[in-house]
Amino acid sequence: GSCHASGLWRRFGPAHFECRLTPIGDPTMIVEWLHDSKPLEAANRLRMINEFGYCSLDYEAAYSRDSGVITCRATNKFGVDQTSSTLIVKDEKSLVEETQLPEGRRGQRIDEIERIVQVSQLSAAEKWVEQMFKLPGQPPCFTTQIQPVRCAEGSEVKFQYRVTGTPFPDVQWFKSKSQIKSSQTCSVVSNPDGTGFLIMNNIQQSDSGLYTCKAVNPFGEASCSAELIVSHKKVSVFHKQQLVQEQKSYKVSMKEEFAGRPSGNLHHWHRR
């Protein structure tokens, strides 16, 4: 099937993609959603449905970094098929600026301009429904902030937080200005109850620095920071004594080895 809903979308607004799959009820079929050819990372603002051949992907709140090619890929024992669509997320100011194009370029952007009108109308309707039937949104707030950590090299470090906000905020981690994502040495977890954490394994001195947890939703943003200080791994007194004893034993054994050899072998050997 085809994937619908290409076009421009307002920042922090919802976005919806859907497609139809056959055969229905195939137990071997695996469905996955990709963003620019990479699997979509799990997030509370994303909702994926795969039921009776109907597949959909919903962004509760789309961010600028969500822009790109969205692909639904289906795989079973017979092969692979996929369908793609483009998502472009802009803030309201950018959307207005892009409608004020020179005469020669307006024809190229007719579809996007129509999308702008549709999004504006949808946004107004959503705001009315929210005012009438929903609780007002709330900006993010950290009720539990991450705390400073001191540790030795090779340790495991865990920064924990609890955040509130409506809709549920998007949470990101940074070291200085560089974003942190899950990898072989660290895990980023965000739970539906508002708790979350960053775990880093086998810490090195180069990991020392300022770490920041940032939460963003359409009503605002919040952040909290903490310092990580990593010291050299200390060697215990017992381990030091053990190393000294091993060195002494090695020297004694070498002396005994040379003492047992004929002295002539040491003086007359030469390379031919």
C-alpha positions, -999 to 999 in steps of 0.1 A, spaced: 0 0 0 10 37 0 19 58 29 -2 90 32 3 125 47 34 140 31 39 177 35 45 206 59 34 203 95 35 229 123 61 225 150 47 208 181 16 198 161 5 162 154 14 142 123 -2 111 110 9 84 86 -9 52 75 -8 24 50 -24 -10 42 -7 -43 42 -14 -78 27 -16 -106 35 -36 -100 66 -29 -123 96 6 -135 85 23 -145 117 58 -142 101 53 -106 91 74 -80 109 64 -43 105 88 -14 114 88 23 109 120 41 98 132 77 99 158 84 71 164 47 68 171 43 106 146 26 130 124 51 149 135 53 185 107 46 210 92 78 225 61 85 245 49 110 219 49 83 192 20 58 187 23 28 163 -6 5 153 -5 -27 133 -39 -44 132 -56 -65 105 -35 -50 77 -38 -14 89 -6 3 100 -3 38 113 22 61 129 11 91 150 33 119 163 16 135 193 39 165 189 63 168 159 96 185 163 119 200 136 144 171 140 115 148 130 117 161 94 128 135 69 117 104 50 93 83 70 92 46 58 69 17 67 87 -16 60 71 -50 61 91 -83 61 79 -119 59 94 -152 48 87 -143 12 105 -110 11 105 -73 19 83 -44 8 81 -8 19 65 26 13 78 60 21 66 96 26 83 129 35 77 148 68 87 185 69 82 202 103 85 240 105 77 266 131 48 290 123 72 319 114 90 297 88 56 286 73 45 322 68 79 332 53 77 304 28 44 315 15 59 349 5 79 335 -24 88 352 -57 63 348 -85 84 323 -104 85 299 -75 49 299 -63 38 272 -87 64 248 -72 50 253 -37 13 251 -44 9 217 -25 29 231 5 7 262 6 -24 241 6 -10 221 35 -2 253 54 -39 263 51 -51 229 62 -27 228 92 -38 263 103 -74 253 102 -67 220 120 -47 239 146 -75 263 153 -100 234 156 -77 215 179 -73 245 202 -111 249 204 -116 213 213 -88 215 239 -105 245 255 -139 229 256 -132 193 265 -96 189 276 -75 201 305 -51 229 296 -16 220 287 13 223 313 49 231 306 76 206 317 87 206 353 114 185 369 100 173 403 133 152 407 164 167 393 196 149 384 224 150 411 262 155 409 283 123 409 319 115 419 333 81 410 364 62 400 373 50 366 356 19 355 325 26 376 288 27 365 270 61 367 233 67 368 216 101 365 178 99 374 150 124 370 112 127 372 94 152 350 58 163 346 40 181 317 10 179 294 14 167 267 42 145 280 75 162 271 102 150 248 134 144 269 170 147 257 204 144 273 235 165 267 271 165 277 280 202 274 264 209 240 267 174 225 235 153 225 237 118 241 219 88 226 218 51 236 249 32 226 270 2 237 283 22 267 252 41 278 215 37 280 188 64 278 154 54 293 122 75 294 92 59 312 55 67 308 52 77 345 76 106 340 107 89 354 138 83 334 175 79 337 209 79 319 232 49 327 269 49 316 292 19 320 330 17 324 334 54 331 367 71 321 382 104 330 372 118 296 336 114 306 340 141 333 319 172 326 285 189 329 255 167 320 221 182 312 186 167 310 162 188 289 124 184 286 103 202 259 66 203 250 44 228 231 39 248 263 75 253 273 108 237 283 128 229 314 163 215 322 185 204 350 222 199 351 248 180 372 285 176 372 303 142 368 338 141 383 358 109 375 390 102 394 418 77 388 410 42 399 426 36 433 447 5 440 440 -10 474 469 -15 500 464 -53 497 467 -52 459 499 -30 462 515 -55 486 505 -83 463 522 -66 433 554 -59 453 555 -96 465 551 -108 429 580 -85 417 603 -98 445 594 -135 437 602 -128 400 636 -113 409 645 -142 432 635 -168 406 656 -151 379 687 -151 402 682 -188 409 679 -195 372 711 -177 363 729 -192 393 722 -227 381 736 -222 345 773 -228 337 792 -196 334 809 -206 302 776 -205 284 772 -169 292 808 -158 281 813 -179 249 779 -177 232 779 -155 201 756 -151 170 769 -168 139 
